[in-house]
Amino acid sequence: MTIRVLLADDQALLRGTFSMLFDATDGMETVAEASNGREAVELAAAERPDVVLMDIRMPEMDGIEATRLISQSEDLATVRVLVLTTFEDDEHVAEALRAGASGFLGKGARPEQLLDAVRTVAEGEALLSPSATRALITRFLAQPDPCPAAVHARLECLTPRERDVTTLVALGLTNDQIAHRLFVSPLTAKTHINRAMTKLAVRDRAQLVVIAYQCGMVGPAEPSRSLRTWA
């Protein structure tokens, strides 16, 4: 299956470079390019790409608002957004994740890292790099959002094991690491994660991280453990 990518960045040279990379890679193709967030939303609706590679800082509409509009559209439920960031804008990391981004990648990433990131997000997994996770933790612990009543009610429907895996996902553990921690198979761990996502009505793994921090499932004592898992 070919992964269809929409590029959203106000720098034409960068879009051109990424486009050549994707079009030269087996199993990937660039379906459209947008120079601002508004174009990104319109082209996402028209082209229905698998992944939108989204810059944060763009004219007319920034990448965060564009991500929010794409993620909130029922017609675009299968579209995943991978946000590009310099990590100099760490204050925007948590905001973009709240908006529905499935992951983050630095603009200085190597070509093979970018390709792997697109594949990961296209498969429905979350891509939370060490820098992005560190910024996310700092943001949520410094200014935590209240757990929405609707989300709190859905949390009550989780089994103890589903709550465990949600917490471990928020700590940055992979399926294999979660399986090892809980003495289950990776497939069983993935099954629990998928059930938790279904019950909490979230699009992907990244949104489990948001809920875990919003609702206090991960507290101030955990960040150091989370960061070490990325070492």
N, C-alpha and C positions, 0 to 999 in steps of 0.2 A: 504494500500500500504506500502510495506517495503522500508525504506530509506536505500540505499546502501552507505556505507562510505569507503573511501580510507584513510588510515592513512599514513602520511608522516612526519617522525621524525627520527633523527639519533640515538636516544636512544631506544634500543630494549626493555628495561624494561617499558618505558613509553608507547610504542606502544602496548606491551602485556597487560598492565593495561587498556588502552582505548579499546582494542579489546574485552577483557572480559566484559567490561561494556556495549558496544554496543550489543554484541551477547547475553547478558543476558536480554536485554530490548526488550519488544514486539514492533514490527514494525521497528526494526533496525537490520542491520547486517554489519559486516566488510567483505569487498570483497577482499581487498589486503592491503599489507603494503609495504611502500617504506622507504629506509634508507637515501635517498638523493633526491634532486630536479629532477635530470634526471630520476631516477626511477619513481618518482611521475608522470611526464609527460607521460612516456611510459605506465605506468599502467592505467592512466586515459584514454588514448586512447584505451587500450585493454579492460578495464572493464566498462567504461562509468558509473562511480558512480554518485549518486545524489549530494554528498558532498565530497570534499577533505578537510580533517583536516590537515592543512599545517603549519609546523614549519618554522620560518624565517631563522634561522641559521642552515644550513646543508652543508656537503661537496659536492664537484664536481659542484653542482648548488644550489644556495640558494633558499629559498621559494619564494622570490619576483620574480625572473626570471621564476621559474616554474609556478607561478600564471599567469604571463604575457603570457607565451606560451599556457597555458590551455585556458585562457580567449580569446586569439586571434584566436583560432582554431574554424572554423565554425562547424567542426564535433563534438566539445565539447560544443556547445552552451547551453546545458541544465545542464552542470556541474557547481556547485557552489563551491567556495573556502572559507573556514573559517580559518582564520589565527590565530595561537597560538602565543602569545607574553608574555614576562615577564613585558612589559611596561617600562623596563629599556632601551629599544631600541626605544624610542619614535620617533627618527628621521626617522625610517623606516615605521612608521604607514601610513603617507600620501603616501609614495612611493608604498607601497603594495596596497593601495586603488586605486591609479592611475593604477596599474598593473591589476586591475580587481577583487580584493578580495571583497566578499560580506559582510564581517564582521570580527570582532576581538574578541578574548577571551583570558583572562590571564590564564597561566598554573596553577595558584593557585585556579581556579574556582572549586566550588563544583560539584560533579557528576551530580546533577539535573540541575545545570546551564549549564553544557556542553551538556546534552541531549536536553534541551530547545533550546540552541543555534543552534544545528544541525537541529532541527525541523524547527526553524525560517528560517534559510538559505535555507533549502530544499524547503520551501514553496515560495521561491522567494523574501522574505523580506530581509532587511538589518539589520545587527546586529552591532550597533555602541555603544560601552560601554562608560560610562563617561570618563574614562581615555583615551581611544582611540580618542574620540571626542575632548577632550582638546588638545591632541597632534596634531591632524589634524588641528584644528583651528590655533594653534600657528605656525605650519609649513606653512600653506597657506598664513597667513597674513604676516609672516616674509619674505617669499620668494614666492610671488604669481607667478604663471605661466601665460603667455599671453593666452588669450582666442583664441583657434585655429579658423581660418577663417571659416572652415566648420561648427564648432559648433556654432559660432556667427550667421551664416546664418540660421541654424536650430532654434536658439532662436527666430528669427524674426517671426517664424511660430507659436509660442506659443500664446494662447489667454491670456488676462490679468489674468484670474483665474488660468490658468495653470502656469503662472509665479509666482503667489502668492503661490500656493501649493509647487512649486519647492523650493522657498525661505524658506517656513516653514519646509519642509523636511530637508533642510540644517541646520536649527536651532535645529533639534533634536526632533521635535514634532511628536507624533504618529498620526494615522488616526483620532482617536477620538478627540485628541487635535486640530488637523487642522479643523475638522468639527465644533467644538465648536467655534474656532476663526473666521471661515468664515460663521457661521450660516447656515450650510448645514448638511446633514446626513453623517455618516461615509462612507456609500456606495458611495455617490456622491463624497466625498473627494478622495476615492480610485480610482474612475473612472477618475477624473482629473489627478491624479498622474500617472496612467497607460497610459493615452493619452500623457502626457508630456514625459514619458519614450519612448513611441513609436516614437514621433516626433524627439526626441533627439538621437534616435538610441542607447540607453543604455540598458545594460542587466538587471539591477536591481536598486533598490532605492539608494544603496550606490553610484552608479555612478552619480546620480543626485546631491549628495553632492559635488563631485569633480567639476562638471560643475558650480555649484552655486558659489564656491570659485574662480575657475579659471576665470570666466567671470564677477566677481564683483557684483553678485546678492546679496551676503552677504558681508557686509563691517565691518570695525573695531569696529563699535558701537555695533554689535550684539553678540559677543562671550559670554558676561556675561549672556545675556538672554538665550542663548543656554545651558550654563552649569547649569543654574537654573532649566531648564526643566528636567534635569536628577536627581535632588536632591530627 
